[in-house]
Amino acid sequence: MRITLPSGTPAEIARPSGEPVAGLVLIPDIGGLRPLFDEHCARIASEWNVAVCAPEPFPGDESFSIEQRMAHMAQRDDARALGDIEAAADELGTPTVHVLGFCQGGMYALKAAAGTRFAKAVSFYGMIRIPSQWKGSGQGEPLEVLRARGDASRVLALIGTEDPWVSVDDGEELRKLGADVVVYEGAEHGFAHDPSRPAHRPDDAADAWSRAKAFLLG
């Protein structure tokens, strides 16, 4: 079901049939809210027994193409983005809320983990260091934000060895901060969350989703 956050940002929300064991903010990839993420919200709510809310990462610019979204990343402001992520958590009404994201959403999951609102965070191939073309005055470095203010032991990062956006070396730096980092040999960016993508690897995807659930709810 679509809702509107206090900022005016649209979000998708889904709840299990019974009392949820926790809440989960699901941060979409750069493509934003679309049927794929509506389906993820519904599936996770049902299978994990959690309340789920996914905010649109480009409010007001939903009509942007992927290329336009990529070009817009340098103009994004962490305060606005993280404000919507925390507002999505407030909509869930659960004492415990986790955060999980993909690609740029995984990057923001790492930044959100530096605060106190979320119990745990899972980053599916989220950028550990901001790509040079995305750097802007409003963008904090995920690794440095976690180093300065966060508890990386509450973070699970899932990355592939063939990902041009997230290097294994960056993953090792995150591991040194205390995060749990799982590396999938031969996996490219986006290997887990969209079966329509050529990069999708069903076995690795199943393993990554299983680890995410166990980390957050185990």
KOLMIDREN-462333 format. One record per residue (C-alpha): residue number from 1; residue in one letter; x, y, z. Coordinates in steps of 0.02 Angstrom, whole numbers. Example, Ala and Ser with C-alpha at 12.3 -4.5 7.8 and 13.67 -1.06 7.14 Angstrom:
// KOLMIDREN-462333
(site 1; "A"; (615; -225; 390))
(site 2; "S"; (684; -53; 357))
//
This chain:
// KOLMIDREN-462333
(site 1; "M"; (0; 0; 0))
(site 2; "R"; (66; 173; -44))
(site 3; "I"; (78; 302; 94))
(site 4; "T"; (152; 477; 104))
(site 5; "L"; (287; 519; 232))
(site 6; "P"; (280; 687; 324))
(site 7; "S"; (406; 759; 200))
(site 8; "G"; (289; 718; 56))
(site 9; "T"; (394; 570; 0))
(site 10; "P"; (294; 419; -60))
(site 11; "A"; (329; 251; 19))
(site 12; "E"; (266; 73; 5))
(site 13; "I"; (212; -13; 166))
(site 14; "A"; (168; -195; 198))
(site 15; "R"; (123; -287; 357))
(site 16; "P"; (113; -472; 401))
(site 17; "S"; (-52; -552; 445))
(site 18; "G"; (-4; -567; 628))
(site 19; "E"; (96; -465; 752))
(site 20; "P"; (264; -420; 673))
(site 21; "V"; (422; -474; 763))
(site 22; "A"; (511; -315; 703))
(site 23; "G"; (506; -175; 576))
(site 24; "L"; (614; -158; 421))
(site 25; "V"; (649; -6; 314))
(site 26; "L"; (689; -67; 139))
(site 27; "I"; (787; 58; 35))
(site 28; "P"; (770; 32; -153))
(site 29; "D"; (909; 34; -281))
(site 30; "I"; (934; 184; -394))
(site 31; "G"; (780; 135; -496))
(site 32; "G"; (671; 182; -348))
(site 33; "L"; (499; 119; -300))
(site 34; "R"; (422; 8; -432))
(site 35; "P"; (328; -157; -439))
(site 36; "L"; (487; -254; -398))
(site 37; "F"; (498; -168; -230))
(site 38; "D"; (312; -178; -197))
(site 39; "E"; (335; -366; -218))
(site 40; "H"; (488; -369; -105))
(site 41; "C"; (393; -277; 31))
(site 42; "A"; (245; -396; 23))
(site 43; "R"; (355; -551; 16))
(site 44; "I"; (468; -500; 160))
(site 45; "A"; (320; -449; 268))
(site 46; "S"; (240; -619; 240))
(site 47; "E"; (393; -731; 246))
(site 48; "W"; (490; -642; 383))
(site 49; "N"; (340; -586; 487))
(site 50; "V"; (400; -406; 491))
(site 51; "A"; (320; -239; 450))
(site 52; "V"; (408; -161; 299))
(site 53; "C"; (416; 16; 231))
(site 54; "A"; (511; 67; 73))
(site 55; "P"; (531; 255; 40))
(site 56; "E"; (555; 325; -135))
(site 57; "P"; (738; 381; -146))
(site 58; "F"; (703; 518; -275))
(site 59; "P"; (545; 605; -214))
(site 60; "G"; (480; 729; -341))
(site 61; "D"; (592; 656; -475))
(site 62; "E"; (509; 487; -496))
(site 63; "S"; (501; 513; -684))
(site 64; "F"; (691; 526; -697))
(site 65; "S"; (778; 397; -805))
(site 66; "I"; (917; 292; -729))
(site 67; "E"; (1042; 406; -815))
(site 68; "Q"; (961; 560; -738))
(site 69; "R"; (959; 479; -568))
(site 70; "M"; (1143; 435; -583))
(site 71; "A"; (1184; 614; -630))
(site 72; "H"; (1078; 678; -484))
(site 73; "M"; (1169; 577; -350))
(site 74; "A"; (1300; 713; -321))
(site 75; "Q"; (1158; 833; -276))
(site 76; "R"; (1079; 720; -147))
(site 77; "D"; (1078; 773; 34))
(site 78; "D"; (1105; 647; 172))
(site 79; "A"; (996; 742; 294))
(site 80; "R"; (844; 731; 179))
(site 81; "A"; (875; 551; 130))
(site 82; "L"; (909; 489; 306))
(site 83; "G"; (762; 591; 370))
(site 84; "D"; (645; 496; 254))
(site 85; "I"; (725; 331; 303))
(site 86; "E"; (694; 368; 487))
(site 87; "A"; (518; 431; 450))
(site 88; "A"; (484; 265; 362))
(site 89; "A"; (540; 177; 522))
(site 90; "D"; (418; 282; 624))
(site 91; "E"; (274; 225; 513))
(site 92; "L"; (301; 43; 563))
(site 93; "G"; (257; 61; 746))
(site 94; "T"; (374; -77; 805))
(site 95; "P"; (494; -62; 952))
(site 96; "T"; (636; -134; 848))
(site 97; "V"; (672; -77; 671))
(site 98; "H"; (809; -135; 554))
(site 99; "V"; (865; -63; 387))
(site 100; "L"; (910; -152; 225))
(site 101; "G"; (956; -79; 57))
(site 102; "F"; (1020; -116; -117))
(site 103; "C"; (1150; -22; -220))
(site 104; "Q"; (1130; 162; -174))
(site 105; "G"; (1002; 102; -48))
(site 106; "G"; (1135; -9; 28))
(site 107; "M"; (1249; 142; 39))
(site 108; "Y"; (1115; 234; 137))
(site 109; "A"; (1087; 81; 246))
(site 110; "L"; (1270; 95; 297))
(site 111; "K"; (1248; 280; 337))
(site 112; "A"; (1087; 244; 433))
(site 113; "A"; (1181; 115; 536))
(site 114; "A"; (1288; 256; 608))
(site 115; "G"; (1136; 323; 700))
(site 116; "T"; (1037; 251; 844))
(site 117; "R"; (867; 226; 758))
(site 118; "F"; (905; 56; 684))
(site 119; "A"; (954; -101; 777))
(site 120; "K"; (1044; -184; 630))
(site 121; "A"; (1082; -147; 448))
(site 122; "V"; (1106; -254; 293))
(site 123; "S"; (1188; -182; 138))
(site 124; "F"; (1169; -277; -25))
(site 125; "Y"; (1316; -212; -129))
(site 126; "G"; (1298; -37; -58))
(site 127; "M"; (1439; 83; -96))
(site 128; "I"; (1561; 80; 49))
(site 129; "R"; (1652; 229; -26))
(site 130; "I"; (1556; 357; -130))
(site 131; "P"; (1596; 341; -316))
(site 132; "S"; (1689; 494; -380))
(site 133; "Q"; (1545; 545; -495))
(site 134; "W"; (1425; 544; -347))
(site 135; "K"; (1527; 652; -229))
(site 136; "G"; (1441; 811; -171))
(site 137; "S"; (1436; 928; -24))
(site 138; "G"; (1284; 840; 49))
(site 139; "Q"; (1355; 665; 37))
(site 140; "G"; (1451; 590; 183))
(site 141; "E"; (1569; 444; 156))
(site 142; "P"; (1485; 286; 222))
(site 143; "L"; (1647; 212; 287))
(site 144; "E"; (1698; 372; 376))
(site 145; "V"; (1523; 401; 448))
(site 146; "L"; (1526; 227; 522))
(site 147; "R"; (1704; 247; 583))
(site 148; "A"; (1662; 410; 672))
(site 149; "R"; (1488; 378; 742))
(site 150; "G"; (1431; 201; 713))
(site 151; "D"; (1444; 25; 779))
(site 152; "A"; (1492; -78; 627))
(site 153; "S"; (1462; -241; 719))
(site 154; "R"; (1277; -208; 683))
(site 155; "V"; (1311; -213; 494))
(site 156; "L"; (1307; -355; 368))
(site 157; "A"; (1377; -314; 196))
(site 158; "L"; (1350; -431; 48))
(site 159; "I"; (1465; -397; -100))
(site 160; "G"; (1531; -481; -259))
(site 161; "T"; (1709; -494; -320))
(site 162; "E"; (1664; -426; -493))
(site 163; "D"; (1569; -272; -433))
(site 164; "P"; (1639; -112; -512))
(site 165; "W"; (1550; -5; -381))
(site 166; "V"; (1604; -96; -222))
(site 167; "S"; (1780; -165; -210))
(site 168; "V"; (1835; -312; -105))
(site 169; "D"; (1965; -195; -30))
(site 170; "D"; (1827; -78; 28))
(site 171; "G"; (1739; -228; 101))
(site 172; "E"; (1896; -271; 198))
(site 173; "E"; (1903; -94; 267))
(site 174; "L"; (1724; -114; 325))
(site 175; "R"; (1766; -282; 402))
(site 176; "K"; (1907; -201; 501))
(site 177; "L"; (1778; -87; 582))
(site 178; "G"; (1687; -242; 646))
(site 179; "A"; (1558; -273; 510))
(site 180; "D"; (1512; -445; 447))
(site 181; "V"; (1561; -445; 263))
(site 182; "V"; (1517; -589; 146))
(site 183; "V"; (1601; -594; -24))
(site 184; "Y"; (1528; -692; -170))
(site 185; "E"; (1657; -752; -293))
(site 186; "G"; (1617; -704; -473))
(site 187; "A"; (1462; -602; -426))
(site 188; "E"; (1431; -434; -508))
(site 189; "H"; (1334; -283; -445))
(site 190; "G"; (1150; -319; -418))
(site 191; "F"; (1166; -508; -410))
(site 192; "A"; (1029; -537; -281))
(site 193; "H"; (873; -430; -290))
(site 194; "D"; (813; -424; -471))
(site 195; "P"; (794; -590; -564))
(site 196; "S"; (771; -496; -729))
(site 197; "R"; (949; -431; -727))
(site 198; "P"; (1088; -524; -819))
(site 199; "A"; (1193; -510; -661))
(site 200; "H"; (1067; -612; -559))
(site 201; "R"; (1139; -770; -480))
(site 202; "P"; (999; -875; -405))
(site 203; "D"; (1105; -979; -287))
(site 204; "D"; (1203; -831; -222))
(site 205; "A"; (1043; -730; -209))
(site 206; "A"; (959; -866; -104))
(site 207; "D"; (1111; -876; 9))
(site 208; "A"; (1121; -686; 28))
(site 209; "W"; (936; -669; 71))
(site 210; "S"; (951; -811; 197))
(site 211; "R"; (1101; -729; 280))
(site 212; "A"; (1011; -562; 285))
(site 213; "K"; (860; -637; 373))
(site 214; "A"; (967; -734; 497))
(site 215; "F"; (1072; -581; 536))
(site 216; "L"; (923; -468; 567))
(site 217; "L"; (805; -588; 651))
(site 218; "G"; (911; -733; 714))
//
